Amino acid sequence: MFFKRTRDARKPNTQPANDASQADVTGAITPIGVETALGLDDDPIRARINALGSRLSLPTVRRALGVLEGEHPSGQRGSGYEFLDERTYMPGDEARFIDWKATARRGRPIVIDKERTVTSTVWMLLDGGSEMTGITAAGESECRVAFNAMRMFAMLSMRRGDDVAVAAVNSQGVVKAPVANRPVDFDRALRHVSRRIGKAPRSMEELLRFAKRIKDRRSLIIIVSDETGWSQVNPASIKTLRRTHQITAVCIKALNPFSVSQAPGGVFDAHTDRRIPAYLRTSTNESELSTHRAYMDTTLHDTLERAGATYISAASSETMFSEFVTMLSAAMKNRDVARGVR
């Protein structure tokens, strides 16, 4: 069973929290089923994710994920998107590689050589700490948003023919699921790693240590955690990891513990189960913490972007889906502009 608690691992202060930046979330304890947590029930977002993967053409999917560098140049001739050179047609060349405009200009068949792209296993690393059993600012389970975010990347990756590897990491260690290349296998992988979530506090240090041991160089690594988890990550570690892999950071926005004074039962610390005192749940603390988090989100975005990582954050599966589509659309447009495509 999963429990809706909100977010971080500090004990609640017995003194009034004048410094809202020190306030970490916790949440109302409400058991939710594994099916609900994984988004395997009647989840409209899951249906939209599956529809997105099936509607997009294969070339579009390849270009979209190629922007995130799940695939990379190989330096070899073959079918791809990057122009290599052009040459005269030779017996044995496939007709589909003939450039008819160049052929008309030159008066003889001209073949365009493109650089072959190769794909790698897409790695999805989930923060499996007990902090991820909390609820988001939108009232949705953090782990449910995390699973749906992972599912978005997985659907397109598998549509392209990539393998997807899933692992959950906390202070007790790493749980890896068998590599998936079908949606049903991916759901099974999520079930497998879900057993790790909530068993121990998070350890972003252990998660990054595991990421650095991935030998599949230049593969796409997607790291999923919440705001407090990402605040514990040293940007230098991401920059070092970025030298050998492409990184996408997914950040789940957690509930503001000072904004739920009307919630039955209040909110609880993720580690100690101690209740946040009612006298701390004030509009002043709520406003201060919201402002601090907005600042931290902007700082995190800029920091990870400078380190070469792609950053996406949201407080619900719905918003995460919209951000994902917007990110891919913008990245593909920028790539086309850079290549001179109108």
C-alpha positions as a LaTeX table, in Angstrom:
\begin{tabular}{lrrr}
\hline
Residue & $x$ (\AA) & $y$ (\AA) & $z$ (\AA) \\
\hline
Met1 & 0.00 & 0.00 & 0.00 \\
Phe2 & 1.04 & 3.55 & $-0.64$ \\
Phe3 & 0.36 & 6.37 & 1.77 \\
Lys4 & $-0.41$ & 9.96 & 0.97 \\
Arg5 & 2.03 & 11.89 & 2.99 \\
Thr6 & 3.67 & 14.95 & 1.69 \\
Arg7 & 7.09 & 15.71 & 1.42 \\
Asp8 & 10.28 & 16.00 & 3.25 \\
Ala9 & 12.31 & 14.43 & 5.96 \\
Arg10 & 12.63 & 17.03 & 8.65 \\
Lys11 & 10.86 & 16.97 & 12.00 \\
Pro12 & 8.30 & 19.76 & 12.39 \\
Asn13 & 9.55 & 22.74 & 14.33 \\
Thr14 & 8.19 & 23.27 & 17.81 \\
Gln15 & 8.86 & 27.00 & 17.26 \\
Pro16 & 6.89 & 29.16 & 14.79 \\
Ala17 & 8.38 & 28.81 & 11.31 \\
Asn18 & 9.45 & 32.35 & 10.47 \\
Asp19 & 11.82 & 31.04 & 7.80 \\
Ala20 & 9.50 & 29.36 & 5.32 \\
Ser21 & 12.46 & 28.09 & 3.31 \\
Gln22 & 13.09 & 25.60 & 6.12 \\
Ala23 & 9.58 & 24.16 & 5.93 \\
Asp24 & 9.31 & 20.78 & 4.26 \\
Val25 & 6.13 & 19.02 & 3.49 \\
Thr26 & 4.33 & 16.15 & 4.96 \\
Gly27 & 0.79 & 15.02 & 4.37 \\
Ala28 & $-2.46$ & 13.45 & 5.36 \\
Ile29 & $-2.13$ & 9.70 & 5.70 \\
Thr30 & $-4.62$ & 7.99 & 3.41 \\
Pro31 & $-3.94$ & 4.50 & 2.04 \\
Ile32 & $-4.25$ & 4.27 & $-1.74$ \\
Gly33 & $-4.06$ & 1.17 & $-3.87$ \\
Val34 & $-1.12$ & 0.19 & $-6.01$ \\
Glu35 & $-3.35$ & 0.32 & $-9.09$ \\
Thr36 & $-4.21$ & 3.93 & $-8.29$ \\
Ala37 & $-0.63$ & 4.88 & $-7.50$ \\
Leu38 & 0.62 & 3.41 & $-10.76$ \\
Gly39 & $-2.14$ & 5.03 & $-12.77$ \\
Leu40 & $-3.44$ & 1.62 & $-13.91$ \\
Asp41 & $-7.03$ & 2.37 & $-12.99$ \\
Asp42 & $-9.35$ & 4.59 & $-15.02$ \\
Asp43 & $-6.74$ & 7.28 & $-15.54$ \\
Pro44 & $-7.54$ & 9.69 & $-18.42$ \\
Ile45 & $-3.93$ & 10.89 & $-18.54$ \\
Arg46 & $-2.69$ & 7.34 & $-19.09$ \\
Ala47 & $-5.12$ & 7.04 & $-22.01$ \\
Arg48 & $-3.85$ & 10.32 & $-23.47$ \\
Ile49 & $-0.25$ & 9.18 & $-23.07$ \\
Asn50 & $-0.98$ & 5.96 & $-24.95$ \\
Ala51 & $-2.86$ & 7.89 & $-27.63$ \\
Leu52 & 0.04 & 10.30 & $-28.07$ \\
Gly53 & 2.46 & 7.47 & $-28.68$ \\
Ser54 & 0.18 & 5.77 & $-31.22$ \\
Arg55 & $-0.85$ & 8.93 & $-33.11$ \\
Leu56 & 2.62 & 10.27 & $-33.80$ \\
Ser57 & 4.36 & 8.97 & $-36.90$ \\
Leu58 & 7.59 & 7.07 & $-36.38$ \\
Pro59 & 9.77 & 9.79 & $-38.00$ \\
Thr60 & 8.17 & 12.38 & $-35.71$ \\
Val61 & 8.80 & 10.23 & $-32.66$ \\
Arg62 & 12.42 & 9.72 & $-33.67$ \\
Arg63 & 12.95 & 13.43 & $-34.18$ \\
Ala64 & 11.23 & 14.29 & $-30.90$ \\
Leu65 & 13.34 & 11.94 & $-28.80$ \\
Gly66 & 16.40 & 12.61 & $-30.92$ \\
Val67 & 16.24 & 16.17 & $-29.63$ \\
Leu68 & 16.66 & 14.74 & $-26.14$ \\
Glu69 & 19.48 & 12.59 & $-27.47$ \\
Gly70 & 18.11 & 9.16 & $-26.81$ \\
Glu71 & 19.65 & 8.59 & $-30.23$ \\
His72 & 22.91 & 10.08 & $-31.38$ \\
Pro73 & 25.05 & 10.39 & $-34.51$ \\
Ser74 & 27.08 & 7.35 & $-35.39$ \\
Gly75 & 29.30 & 8.74 & $-38.15$ \\
Gln76 & 28.07 & 5.94 & $-40.41$ \\
Arg77 & 26.06 & 6.19 & $-43.62$ \\
Gly78 & 22.46 & 5.11 & $-43.46$ \\
Ser79 & 18.95 & 6.36 & $-42.84$ \\
Gly80 & 18.74 & 9.28 & $-40.45$ \\
Tyr81 & 18.06 & 12.98 & $-40.37$ \\
Glu82 & 21.48 & 14.62 & $-40.54$ \\
Phe83 & 22.91 & 15.38 & $-44.00$ \\
Leu84 & 26.26 & 13.72 & $-44.64$ \\
Asp85 & 26.96 & 14.35 & $-48.32$ \\
Glu86 & 25.58 & 13.82 & $-51.84$ \\
Arg87 & 26.95 & 11.67 & $-54.64$ \\
Thr88 & 26.09 & 10.17 & $-57.99$ \\
Tyr89 & 23.68 & 7.25 & $-57.96$ \\
Met90 & 25.36 & 3.84 & $-58.15$ \\
Pro91 & 23.83 & 0.43 & $-58.92$ \\
Gly92 & 22.50 & $-1.06$ & $-55.70$ \\
Asp93 & 21.49 & 2.25 & $-54.10$ \\
Glu94 & 17.90 & 2.41 & $-52.92$ \\
Ala95 & 15.64 & 4.64 & $-55.01$ \\
Arg96 & 14.20 & 6.28 & $-51.90$ \\
Phe97 & 17.55 & 7.96 & $-51.24$ \\
Ile98 & 17.53 & 9.79 & $-54.60$ \\
Asp99 & 17.24 & 13.56 & $-54.23$ \\
Trp100 & 15.04 & 14.52 & $-57.17$ \\
Lys101 & 15.73 & 18.25 & $-56.93$ \\
Ala102 & 19.49 & 17.69 & $-57.00$ \\
Thr103 & 18.96 & 15.17 & $-59.81$ \\
Ala104 & 17.06 & 17.78 & $-61.88$ \\
Arg105 & 19.78 & 20.37 & $-61.31$ \\
Arg106 & 22.63 & 18.08 & $-62.24$ \\
Gly107 & 20.95 & 16.13 & $-65.00$ \\
Arg108 & 21.88 & 12.78 & $-63.49$ \\
Pro109 & 20.63 & 10.75 & $-60.51$ \\
Ile110 & 21.97 & 12.11 & $-57.22$ \\
Val111 & 21.79 & 10.23 & $-53.94$ \\
Ile112 & 21.80 & 11.98 & $-50.58$ \\
Asp113 & 23.72 & 10.19 & $-47.85$ \\
Lys114 & 22.46 & 10.73 & $-44.31$ \\
Glu115 & 24.12 & 9.83 & $-41.07$ \\
Arg116 & 22.78 & 6.71 & $-39.44$ \\
Thr117 & 21.47 & 7.20 & $-35.90$ \\
Val118 & 21.81 & 4.57 & $-33.26$ \\
Thr119 & 19.65 & 4.15 & $-30.18$ \\
Ser120 & 20.51 & 3.23 & $-26.65$ \\
Thr121 & 18.60 & 1.94 & $-23.68$ \\
Val122 & 16.62 & 4.73 & $-22.04$ \\
Trp123 & 17.23 & 4.69 & $-18.29$ \\
Met124 & 14.56 & 5.90 & $-15.86$ \\
Leu125 & 15.80 & 6.45 & $-12.32$ \\
Leu126 & 13.14 & 7.11 & $-9.69$ \\
Asp127 & 13.71 & 8.61 & $-6.27$ \\
Gly128 & 12.28 & 5.80 & $-4.16$ \\
Gly129 & 12.45 & 7.60 & $-0.81$ \\
Ser130 & 9.56 & 7.75 & 1.63 \\
Glu131 & 9.24 & 11.44 & 0.74 \\
Met132 & 7.78 & 10.39 & $-2.61$ \\
Thr133 & 4.72 & 8.86 & $-0.90$ \\
Gly134 & 3.35 & 12.36 & $-0.34$ \\
Ile135 & 0.79 & 14.38 & $-2.23$ \\
Thr136 & 1.33 & 17.21 & $-4.68$ \\
Ala137 & 0.09 & 20.78 & $-4.73$ \\
Ala138 & $-2.76$ & 19.53 & $-6.96$ \\
Gly139 & $-3.77$ & 16.87 & $-4.42$ \\
Glu140 & $-2.44$ & 13.95 & $-6.48$ \\
Ser141 & $-0.07$ & 11.29 & $-5.20$ \\
Glu142 & 3.56 & 12.20 & $-5.95$ \\
Cys143 & 4.37 & 8.67 & $-7.03$ \\
Arg144 & 1.40 & 8.66 & $-9.42$ \\
Val145 & 2.65 & 11.85 & $-11.11$ \\
Ala146 & 6.13 & 10.36 & $-11.24$ \\
Phe147 & 4.90 & 7.13 & $-12.85$ \\
Asn148 & 2.87 & 9.02 & $-15.45$ \\
Ala149 & 5.87 & 11.22 & $-16.26$ \\
Met150 & 8.00 & 8.11 & $-16.76$ \\
Arg151 & 5.25 & 6.55 & $-18.86$ \\
Met152 & 5.29 & 9.54 & $-21.24$ \\
Phe153 & 8.94 & 9.04 & $-22.06$ \\
Ala154 & 8.58 & 5.27 & $-22.16$ \\
Met155 & 5.71 & 5.24 & $-24.67$ \\
Leu156 & 7.66 & 7.28 & $-27.21$ \\
Ser157 & 10.90 & 5.42 & $-26.55$ \\
Met158 & 9.29 & 2.03 & $-27.11$ \\
Arg159 & 7.45 & 3.38 & $-30.15$ \\
Arg160 & 10.88 & 4.11 & $-31.59$ \\
Gly161 & 12.08 & 0.61 & $-30.73$ \\
Asp162 & 14.23 & 1.49 & $-27.72$ \\
Asp163 & 14.53 & $-0.60$ & $-24.60$ \\
Val164 & 13.55 & 1.04 & $-21.31$ \\
Ala165 & 15.31 & 0.28 & $-18.04$ \\
Val166 & 13.66 & 1.31 & $-14.75$ \\
Ala167 & 15.24 & 1.55 & $-11.30$ \\
Ala168 & 14.13 & 2.97 & $-7.95$ \\
Val169 & 16.78 & 4.17 & $-5.50$ \\
Asn170 & 16.69 & 5.11 & $-1.83$ \\
Ser171 & 19.03 & 4.86 & 1.15 \\
Gln172 & 18.54 & 1.07 & 1.28 \\
Gly173 & 19.90 & 0.61 & $-2.22$ \\
Val174 & 18.70 & 0.06 & $-5.78$ \\
Val175 & 15.86 & $-2.02$ & $-7.17$ \\
Lys176 & 16.09 & $-2.65$ & $-10.92$ \\
Ala177 & 13.29 & $-3.98$ & $-13.08$ \\
Pro178 & 13.75 & $-6.17$ & $-16.17$ \\
Val179 & 14.28 & $-4.15$ & $-19.35$ \\
Ala180 & 10.98 & $-3.31$ & $-21.06$ \\
Asn181 & 10.23 & $-2.89$ & $-24.76$ \\
Arg182 & 6.42 & $-3.16$ & $-24.65$ \\
Pro183 & 3.85 & $-1.14$ & $-22.68$ \\
Val184 & 2.76 & $-4.20$ & $-20.72$ \\
Asp185 & 6.40 & $-4.88$ & $-19.79$ \\
Phe186 & 6.82 & $-1.28$ & $-18.70$ \\
Asp187 & 3.78 & $-1.44$ & $-16.40$ \\
Arg188 & 5.22 & $-4.63$ & $-14.95$ \\
Ala189 & 8.52 & $-2.79$ & $-14.37$ \\
Leu190 & 6.69 & $-0.02$ & $-12.53$ \\
Arg191 & 5.01 & $-2.58$ & $-10.30$ \\
His192 & 8.39 & $-4.11$ & $-9.55$ \\
Val193 & 10.12 & $-0.87$ & $-8.51$ \\
Ser194 & 7.05 & 0.39 & $-6.62$ \\
Arg195 & 7.94 & $-2.06$ & $-3.86$ \\
Arg196 & 10.95 & 0.09 & $-3.04$ \\
Ile197 & 9.04 & 3.35 & $-2.61$ \\
Gly198 & 8.46 & 4.41 & 0.98 \\
Lys199 & 10.67 & 1.74 & 2.56 \\
Ala200 & 13.46 & 4.16 & 3.51 \\
Pro201 & 14.48 & 7.82 & 3.20 \\
Arg202 & 15.70 & 9.11 & $-0.13$ \\
Ser203 & 19.35 & 9.19 & $-1.14$ \\
Met204 & 20.01 & 11.35 & $-4.18$ \\
Glu205 & 23.71 & 10.70 & $-3.68$ \\
Glu206 & 23.13 & 6.96 & $-4.14$ \\
Leu207 & 20.89 & 7.62 & $-7.15$ \\
Leu208 & 23.56 & 9.69 & $-8.90$ \\
Arg209 & 26.22 & 7.15 & $-7.97$ \\
Phe210 & 24.16 & 4.47 & $-9.70$ \\
Ala211 & 23.68 & 6.73 & $-12.74$ \\
Lys212 & 27.42 & 7.20 & $-13.08$ \\
Arg213 & 27.87 & 3.42 & $-13.21$ \\
Ile214 & 25.67 & 3.10 & $-16.31$ \\
Lys215 & 28.04 & 1.98 & $-19.04$ \\
Asp216 & 25.76 & 2.72 & $-21.98$ \\
Arg217 & 27.42 & 6.00 & $-22.87$ \\
Arg218 & 25.34 & 8.81 & $-24.35$ \\
Ser219 & 22.11 & 7.07 & $-23.44$ \\
Leu220 & 19.19 & 9.15 & $-22.21$ \\
Ile221 & 18.81 & 9.13 & $-18.40$ \\
Ile222 & 15.57 & 10.43 & $-16.89$ \\
Ile223 & 15.78 & 11.23 & $-13.18$ \\
Val224 & 12.52 & 11.73 & $-11.26$ \\
Ser225 & 12.29 & 13.32 & $-7.81$ \\
Asp226 & 10.47 & 16.13 & $-6.03$ \\
Glu227 & 11.61 & 19.66 & $-5.20$ \\
Thr228 & 13.41 & 18.77 & $-1.98$ \\
Gly229 & 15.14 & 15.85 & $-3.66$ \\
Trp230 & 16.50 & 18.05 & $-6.43$ \\
Ser231 & 17.59 & 20.69 & $-3.93$ \\
Gln232 & 19.95 & 18.08 & $-2.47$ \\
Val233 & 21.69 & 17.48 & $-5.79$ \\
Asn234 & 25.04 & 19.10 & $-6.41$ \\
Pro235 & 24.96 & 20.72 & $-9.91$ \\
Ala236 & 28.56 & 19.60 & $-10.39$ \\
Ser237 & 27.38 & 15.97 & $-10.22$ \\
Ile238 & 24.87 & 16.57 & $-13.01$ \\
Lys239 & 27.50 & 18.37 & $-15.06$ \\
Thr240 & 29.87 & 15.42 & $-14.67$ \\
Leu241 & 27.15 & 12.93 & $-15.59$ \\
Arg242 & 26.22 & 15.08 & $-18.58$ \\
Arg243 & 29.64 & 14.44 & $-20.12$ \\
Thr244 & 28.70 & 10.83 & $-20.83$ \\
His245 & 24.89 & 10.87 & $-20.90$ \\
Gln246 & 21.95 & 13.05 & $-21.82$ \\
Ile247 & 19.98 & 14.01 & $-18.72$ \\
Thr248 & 16.32 & 14.91 & $-18.30$ \\
Ala249 & 15.30 & 16.06 & $-14.82$ \\
Val250 & 11.66 & 15.59 & $-13.80$ \\
Cys251 & 10.58 & 17.53 & $-10.71$ \\
Ile252 & 7.31 & 16.84 & $-8.85$ \\
Lys253 & 5.88 & 19.87 & $-7.02$ \\
Ala254 & 4.72 & 18.88 & $-3.57$ \\
Leu255 & 1.91 & 20.18 & $-1.39$ \\
Asn256 & 2.46 & 23.34 & 0.62 \\
Pro257 & 1.90 & 22.06 & 4.19 \\
Phe258 & 0.68 & 25.46 & 5.37 \\
Ser259 & $-2.15$ & 25.61 & 2.83 \\
Val260 & $-4.17$ & 22.63 & 4.07 \\
Ser261 & $-5.55$ & 23.90 & 7.38 \\
Gln262 & $-8.99$ & 22.62 & 6.42 \\
Ala263 & $-7.78$ & 19.13 & 5.47 \\
Pro264 & $-9.17$ & 16.44 & 7.79 \\
Gly265 & $-6.39$ & 15.18 & 10.02 \\
Gly266 & $-3.89$ & 17.82 & 8.93 \\
Val267 & $-0.50$ & 16.90 & 7.51 \\
Phe268 & 2.29 & 14.67 & 8.80 \\
Asp269 & 6.04 & 14.44 & 8.45 \\
Ala270 & 7.11 & 11.76 & 5.96 \\
His271 & 9.65 & 10.23 & 8.35 \\
Thr272 & 8.37 & 10.79 & 11.85 \\
Asp273 & 4.58 & 10.87 & 11.27 \\
Arg274 & 4.49 & 13.93 & 13.52 \\
Arg275 & 1.67 & 16.33 & 12.75 \\
Ile276 & 2.41 & 19.88 & 11.53 \\
Pro277 & 1.03 & 22.07 & 14.35 \\
Ala278 & $-2.08$ & 24.07 & 13.51 \\
Tyr279 & $-0.45$ & 27.34 & 14.66 \\
Leu280 & 2.14 & 26.98 & 11.88 \\
Arg281 & $-0.49$ & 26.63 & 9.15 \\
Thr282 & $-0.96$ & 30.34 & 8.56 \\
Ser283 & $-1.43$ & 32.41 & 5.42 \\
Thr284 & 1.89 & 34.15 & 6.08 \\
Asn285 & 3.85 & 30.89 & 6.20 \\
Glu286 & 1.92 & 29.59 & 3.21 \\
Ser287 & 2.81 & 32.69 & 1.16 \\
Glu288 & 6.47 & 32.65 & 2.24 \\
Leu289 & 6.90 & 29.00 & 1.36 \\
Ser290 & 5.15 & 29.41 & $-2.01$ \\
Thr291 & 7.43 & 32.33 & $-2.87$ \\
His292 & 10.51 & 30.41 & $-1.79$ \\
Arg293 & 9.54 & 27.38 & $-3.85$ \\
Ala294 & 8.87 & 29.47 & $-6.95$ \\
Tyr295 & 12.35 & 30.96 & $-6.57$ \\
Met296 & 13.93 & 27.54 & $-6.06$ \\
Asp297 & 12.12 & 26.13 & $-9.11$ \\
Thr298 & 13.47 & 28.94 & $-11.31$ \\
Thr299 & 16.96 & 28.54 & $-9.85$ \\
Leu300 & 16.89 & 24.77 & $-10.34$ \\
His301 & 15.74 & 25.18 & $-13.95$ \\
Asp302 & 18.56 & 27.63 & $-14.72$ \\
Thr303 & 21.17 & 25.56 & $-12.88$ \\
Leu304 & 20.30 & 22.28 & $-14.61$ \\
Glu305 & 20.02 & 24.01 & $-17.97$ \\
Arg306 & 23.53 & 25.41 & $-17.56$ \\
Ala307 & 24.70 & 21.90 & $-16.68$ \\
Gly308 & 23.25 & 20.68 & $-20.00$ \\
Ala309 & 20.20 & 18.88 & $-18.61$ \\
Thr310 & 16.58 & 19.20 & $-19.73$ \\
Tyr311 & 14.23 & 20.24 & $-16.92$ \\
Ile312 & 10.48 & 19.66 & $-16.60$ \\
Ser313 & 8.34 & 20.21 & $-13.50$ \\
Ala314 & 4.64 & 19.99 & $-12.60$ \\
Ala315 & 2.25 & 19.39 & $-9.71$ \\
Ser316 & $-0.10$ & 16.99 & $-11.49$ \\
Ser317 & $-0.17$ & 14.38 & $-14.24$ \\
Glu318 & $-2.31$ & 16.71 & $-16.36$ \\
Thr319 & 0.20 & 19.57 & $-16.12$ \\
Met320 & 3.11 & 17.20 & $-16.59$ \\
Phe321 & 1.58 & 15.91 & $-19.82$ \\
Ser322 & 1.09 & 19.47 & $-21.11$ \\
Glu323 & 4.64 & 20.45 & $-20.17$ \\
Phe324 & 6.00 & 17.32 & $-21.87$ \\
Val325 & 4.19 & 18.05 & $-25.14$ \\
Thr326 & 5.22 & 21.72 & $-25.02$ \\
Met327 & 8.85 & 20.81 & $-24.34$ \\
Leu328 & 9.04 & 18.39 & $-27.27$ \\
Ser329 & 7.27 & 20.81 & $-29.62$ \\
Ala330 & 9.60 & 23.67 & $-28.72$ \\
Ala331 & 12.71 & 21.49 & $-28.96$ \\
Met332 & 11.72 & 20.15 & $-32.39$ \\
Lys333 & 10.93 & 23.65 & $-33.64$ \\
Asn334 & 14.28 & 25.00 & $-32.44$ \\
Arg335 & 16.07 & 22.09 & $-34.10$ \\
Asp336 & 14.30 & 22.73 & $-37.42$ \\
Val337 & 15.12 & 26.43 & $-37.26$ \\
Ala338 & 18.77 & 25.63 & $-36.55$ \\
Arg339 & 18.83 & 23.40 & $-39.63$ \\
Gly340 & 17.18 & 26.04 & $-41.79$ \\
Val341 & 13.86 & 24.20 & $-42.10$ \\
Arg342 & 10.78 & 26.44 & $-42.43$ \\
\hline
\end{tabular}
